[in-house]
Amino acid sequence: MEQERKPRVAITHGDTNGVGYEVILKTFSDPTMLELCTPIVYGAPKVAAYHSKVLGMETPLNIIKNAKDAQDGKLNMLAVIDDEVKIDLGTATPESGEAAKAAIDRALDDYKAQAFDVLVTAPVSKNSIAGFNGHTDYIEKALGDGKKGLTILTNEDLRVALVTNNVAIKDVAEAITKQKIIDKAIIFHQALRRDLRVSSPRIAVLALNPRCGEDGILGDEEQTIITPAIKELTEQGIQVFGPYAADDFFGRSAYYRFDGVLAMYHDQGQTPFKAVAYENGVRYTAGLQLIRTAPAHGVNFAAAGKNSTDEQSLRNAIYVAIDVWRNRQNFDEPFDNPLPKLYHEKRDESEKVRFRAPIEGGTRGKESHK
């Protein structure tokens, strides 16, 4: 039997002044990770060497120039940057932002050339990359195929998706529309079924206003936007419920009764998720052909170089990316190779014979001999 090939996992190094290299080096200091996948770190060998020295770690790297040269059983480092990069641990700088962007751009080019299977991104700082509004938005534009992504935060107990992401609080209400809720819920539902293999997903939808708007006293978005969206989704056969007041919903741990939670804005979903899953949570971009995950924690400048960041979130991001890759293959396979009909008509395919011959046991056949 042919041995199943290892998935090729591209990993961008993130902001070079943050904790990206720390969690990458720690993750692959465990040799069992190299049995699971073939990693390709898009980064800078000299920066990796600097972080290794600061952390007191000796994780051997296989330096390559092209993804096709990646070797199984090794931590492959694709040299996106050969020159010296000024390191200023704990600070967002133009140099660290440019290094992060260079890794993302090269990885996306290689994805288009089918050089790897999944992408895992170490954290970046939006302050150091001009015009950067998050990986999901950046990847959508780079792929240019018109597909829209959806940020899902996931761990063993909780899956949260966001209707709006990286939007100022003062702009949230205006950014939420009935159609946007419907579009995001459909992507969420499809991702739960295809990517995470939940056979019949149940999705809870959170309210926007405190206490669900108190019948319009604290806001009417629940009545005019969210409830109509839930009704239309239900009519489409998608199991959505709500709206639920976020404080009561998370305070009572009601999320255990659902397969996913659709939050209206960043802090409404991110805050409770990070409260229960900061060390092991994963950020997953659904809805795109490219499978992309990331650790749920941010660039964490305050901890840079201190050897204090737990790598479990990045490790889980790799696990989730590989699981989604395999789940999609298993989900899509029956559609790619549909079963043939279990019966076929036994008949002479000659047109003349077919139309002249009597039908056995049928009235047309009997009548033709009258």
VOGU-3710 file (C-alpha; in Angstrom, 3 decimals, decimal comma):
1> meqerkprva> 0,000/0,000/0,000  1,334/3,425/-0,959  2,265/5,471/2,101  0,184/8,606/2,568  2,346/11,628/1,878  2,905/14,176/4,592  1,070/17,482/4,175  3,347/20,409/3,332  2,726/23,178/5,874  3,865/26,709/5,016
11> ithgdtngvg> 4,527/28,885/8,079  5,170/32,623/7,792  7,488/33,996/10,489  5,282/36,969/11,469  6,661/40,160/12,983  10,377/39,595/13,554  10,258/41,600/16,807  7,464/39,494/18,285  7,074/35,911/19,514  6,704/34,266/16,092
21> yevilktfsd> 10,122/32,661/15,997  9,867/31,591/19,618  6,688/29,561/19,089  7,914/28,174/15,748  11,246/26,982/17,161  9,609/25,557/20,284  6,967/23,720/18,235  9,520/21,960/16,051  11,936/21,208/18,846  9,563/18,256/19,289
31> ptmlelctpi> 10,645/15,721/16,607  7,172/14,169/16,456  5,950/17,289/14,663  8,262/16,404/11,757  6,577/13,014/11,547  3,211/14,739/11,160  4,062/17,183/8,376  6,771/18,763/6,239  7,140/22,367/7,473  8,369/25,227/5,304
41> vygapkvaay> 9,065/28,369/7,326  8,988/31,509/5,197  11,494/33,732/6,970  15,051/34,919/7,383  17,825/32,512/8,479  19,819/35,265/10,223  16,755/36,390/12,186  16,026/32,785/13,131  19,625/32,383/14,329  19,316/35,560/16,440
51> hskvlgmetp> 16,139/34,337/18,132  17,645/30,883/18,699  20,583/32,482/20,499  18,395/34,758/22,622  16,172/31,830/23,595  19,095/29,476/24,187  17,682/26,949/21,725  19,389/24,822/19,104  16,783/23,850/16,529  18,542/22,807/13,289
61> lniiknakda> 17,269/24,426/10,076  17,420/23,211/6,491  17,931/26,424/4,488  16,274/26,346/1,049  15,606/28,822/-1,750  12,503/27,161/-3,204  9,595/25,339/-1,603  10,043/22,361/-3,946  13,395/21,704/-2,239  11,796/21,112/1,166
71> qdgklnmlav> 12,788/17,811/2,732  10,743/15,508/4,943  11,944/15,143/8,500  13,540/18,599/8,634  12,530/22,097/9,661  12,864/23,783/6,288  13,604/27,518/6,238  12,790/29,199/2,934  14,992/32,271/2,839  12,631/35,119/1,923
81> iddevkidlg> 15,176/37,628/3,259  18,933/37,070/3,036  20,046/40,507/4,227  20,416/41,630/7,820  17,145/42,692/9,447  17,410/45,072/12,365  15,946/43,387/15,427  14,340/45,512/18,136  12,525/43,005/20,310  9,157/44,118/21,625
91> tatpesgeaa> 8,662/47,012/19,207  6,736/47,374/15,947  9,087/48,859/13,358  8,918/49,417/9,585  11,707/46,823/9,174  9,849/44,139/11,121  6,640/44,906/9,234  8,379/44,701/5,863  9,926/41,353/6,830  6,507/40,018/7,851
101> kaaidraldd> 4,881/41,206/4,628  7,668/39,735/2,480  7,043/36,300/3,993  3,281/36,506/3,417  3,685/37,660/-0,195  6,159/34,896/-1,049  3,958/32,271/0,586  0,893/33,406/-1,375  2,870/33,299/-4,631  3,974/29,758/-3,806
111> ykaqafdvlv> 0,408/28,758/-2,935  -0,719/29,843/-6,390  2,020/27,578/-7,772  0,675/24,709/-5,596  3,954/24,461/-3,669  2,289/23,582/-0,333  -1,010/22,367/1,095  -1,883/24,667/4,012  -0,732/27,999/5,425  -0,099/28,856/9,078
121> tapvsknsia> 0,689/32,484/9,860  2,615/33,681/12,900  1,256/36,938/14,389  1,976/40,328/12,828  1,462/43,907/13,975  -0,915/45,961/11,839  0,947/49,079/12,993  4,084/48,072/11,132  2,472/47,174/7,770  0,916/50,046/5,847
131> gfnghtdyie> -2,684/49,376/4,785  -2,756/45,933/6,412  -6,132/45,093/7,957  -5,556/41,492/8,938  -4,524/38,307/7,154  -8,040/37,397/6,000  -8,590/40,698/4,192  -5,071/40,620/2,745  -5,387/37,040/1,478  -8,813/37,712/-0,064
141> kalgdgkkgl> -7,367/40,544/-2,139  -4,180/38,661/-3,031  -6,008/35,590/-4,329  -8,413/37,792/-6,255  -10,981/35,048/-6,917  -13,905/36,935/-5,368  -14,329/34,537/-2,448  -14,856/36,026/0,998  -13,235/34,711/4,140  -14,674/34,312/7,614
151> tiltnedlrv> -12,595/34,406/10,787  -13,404/31,489/13,094  -11,852/31,173/16,551  -11,789/27,550/17,639  -10,658/25,185/20,339  -12,066/21,956/21,772  -15,004/23,659/23,477  -15,914/26,761/21,506  -16,116/27,998/17,914  -16,805/31,693/17,382
161> alvtnnvaik> -17,182/33,481/14,037  -17,368/37,242/13,544  -19,840/39,129/11,356  -17,573/42,189/11,452  -13,850/42,103/12,188  -11,364/44,902/12,811  -14,137/47,532/12,734  -14,231/50,466/15,183  -17,018/50,177/17,748  -18,601/53,428/16,545
171> dvaeaitkqk> -18,959/51,888/13,068  -20,182/48,409/14,042  -23,948/49,048/13,946  -23,743/50,568/10,474  -21,524/47,726/9,247  -24,021/45,040/10,242  -26,687/44,264/7,643  -29,158/41,460/7,180  -27,346/40,238/4,086  -23,952/40,276/5,772
181> iidkaiifhq> -25,270/38,134/8,630  -26,764/35,714/6,108  -23,562/35,546/4,054  -21,356/34,963/7,110  -23,719/32,364/8,573  -23,743/30,420/5,306  -19,934/30,371/5,172  -19,866/29,335/8,844  -22,369/26,542/8,240  -20,459/25,245/5,216
191> alrrdlrvss> -17,147/25,363/7,100  -18,596/23,448/10,045  -19,867/20,724/7,699  -17,015/20,462/5,184  -13,934/21,598/7,103  -14,744/20,538/10,666  -17,091/17,644/9,802  -20,051/18,598/11,954  -22,879/16,735/10,248  -25,793/18,978/11,260
201> priavlalnp> -24,446/22,255/12,691  -26,390/24,300/15,217  -25,365/27,970/15,249  -26,191/30,495/17,966  -26,466/34,131/16,841  -25,628/36,847/19,360  -27,513/40,115/19,759  -25,821/43,429/19,058  -27,332/45,476/21,891  -27,439/44,841/25,656
211> rcgedgilgd> -30,346/42,593/26,703  -31,246/42,109/23,029  -32,246/45,769/22,740  -35,017/45,667/25,358  -37,742/45,696/22,665  -36,117/48,616/20,886  -35,351/50,771/23,938  -31,606/50,005/23,723  -31,543/49,590/19,948  -33,681/47,977/17,276
221> eeqtiitpai> -31,080/46,028/15,244  -32,312/42,762/16,762  -35,828/43,424/15,445  -34,981/44,966/12,084  -31,794/43,111/11,043  -30,765/40,104/13,125  -34,113/38,330/13,626  -35,113/38,702/9,939  -31,709/37,253/8,966  -32,247/34,286/11,313
231> kelteqgiqv> -35,698/33,704/9,820  -34,356/33,681/6,253  -31,496/31,352/7,159  -33,954/28,970/8,829  -36,052/28,966/5,671  -32,910/27,904/3,790  -32,560/24,879/6,067  -29,714/26,227/8,210  -30,134/25,691/11,949  -29,606/29,111/13,510
241> fgpyaaddff> -31,000/30,269/16,835  -31,219/33,545/18,723  -30,505/36,353/19,049  -28,954/35,801/22,470  -27,644/38,461/24,838  -23,876/37,898/24,862  -23,349/38,352/28,616  -25,963/35,761/29,617  -24,966/33,427/26,792  -21,312/33,185/27,810
251> grsayyrfdg> -22,006/33,645/31,515  -24,156/30,497/31,491  -21,741/28,636/29,166  -24,641/28,164/26,747  -22,144/27,672/23,918  -21,830/24,007/24,949  -25,278/23,471/23,420  -24,169/24,709/19,979  -21,600/23,840/17,334  -20,785/27,472/16,621
261> vlamyhdqgq> -21,460/31,019/17,782  -21,872/33,955/15,392  -20,820/37,194/17,121  -21,567/40,649/15,765  -18,189/42,315/16,364  -14,569/41,752/17,373  -14,600/42,102/21,173  -17,986/40,404/21,555  -16,514/37,192/20,172  -12,800/37,546/20,884
271> tpfkavayen> -13,001/38,485/24,563  -14,910/35,422/25,843  -12,969/33,146/23,504  -9,587/34,315/24,735  -10,816/34,063/28,319  -11,267/30,318/27,881  -8,751/29,533/25,121  -5,885/32,030/25,107  -3,147/29,411/25,436  -4,524/26,849/22,991
281> gvrytaglql> -6,956/28,665/20,682  -6,688/28,813/16,910  -7,725/31,479/14,446  -9,032/29,886/11,237  -9,985/31,621/7,999  -12,905/29,757/6,415  -14,582/30,347/3,059  -11,406/30,454/0,943  -9,782/27,786/-1,169  -6,559/28,402/0,756
291> irtapahgvn> -6,589/26,770/4,192  -5,086/29,282/6,628  -4,790/29,084/10,391  -2,908/31,047/13,060  -2,390/31,002/16,821  -5,151/32,896/18,616  -2,695/35,027/20,590  -1,264/38,166/19,041  2,276/39,306/18,377  2,756/39,705/22,159
301> faaagknstd> 5,599/42,221/22,063  5,783/42,346/25,869  6,962/38,729/25,976  9,332/38,845/22,979  12,702/37,263/23,712  11,721/36,162/27,232  11,133/32,482/26,469  7,776/32,656/28,253  5,247/32,155/25,435  3,481/28,798/25,244
311> eqslrnaiyv> 3,720/27,285/21,758  0,558/25,184/22,122  -1,576/27,657/20,166  0,716/27,445/17,116  0,930/23,677/17,467  -2,879/23,506/17,489  -3,018/25,819/14,460  -0,925/23,272/12,558  -3,169/20,433/13,749  -6,331/22,280/12,675
321> aidvwrnrqn> -4,897/23,169/9,254  -3,989/19,535/8,578  -7,354/18,293/9,866  -9,210/20,723/7,583  -7,046/19,662/4,625  -7,896/16,002/5,199  -11,548/16,693/6,012  -12,030/18,552/2,742  -10,541/15,652/0,810  -12,834/13,173/2,539
331> fdepfdnplp> -15,886/15,421/2,175  -15,268/16,175/-1,508  -14,300/12,674/-2,598  -17,857/11,296/-3,031  -18,745/14,313/-5,183  -15,640/13,889/-7,333  -16,400/10,190/-7,918  -20,169/9,711/-7,691  -21,438/6,158/-7,575  -22,762/4,828/-10,882
341> klyhekrdes> -26,434/3,921/-11,106  -27,165/0,670/-9,328  -29,254/-0,549/-12,251  -29,430/-0,084/-15,982  -31,973/-0,851/-18,645  -31,238/-3,997/-20,601  -32,116/-3,089/-24,143  -30,840/-3,004/-27,657  -29,463/0,480/-28,216  -30,308/0,362/-31,928
351> ekvrfrapie> -32,842/3,124/-32,547  -34,857/1,110/-35,094  -35,010/-2,047/-32,993  -35,830/-0,119/-29,817  -38,857/1,647/-31,266  -40,192/-1,345/-33,242  -39,919/-4,023/-30,565  -43,007/-4,722/-28,432  -42,775/-4,000/-24,690  -43,049/-7,332/-22,854
361> ggtrgkeshk> -45,972/-7,467/-20,503  -47,154/-3,996/-21,487  -50,384/-2,936/-23,161  -48,509/-1,203/-25,977  -46,910/-4,497/-26,924  -50,238/-6,353/-26,873  -52,039/-3,682/-28,810  -49,377/-3,691/-31,500  -50,339/-7,294/-32,444  -54,031/-6,657/-32,775
//
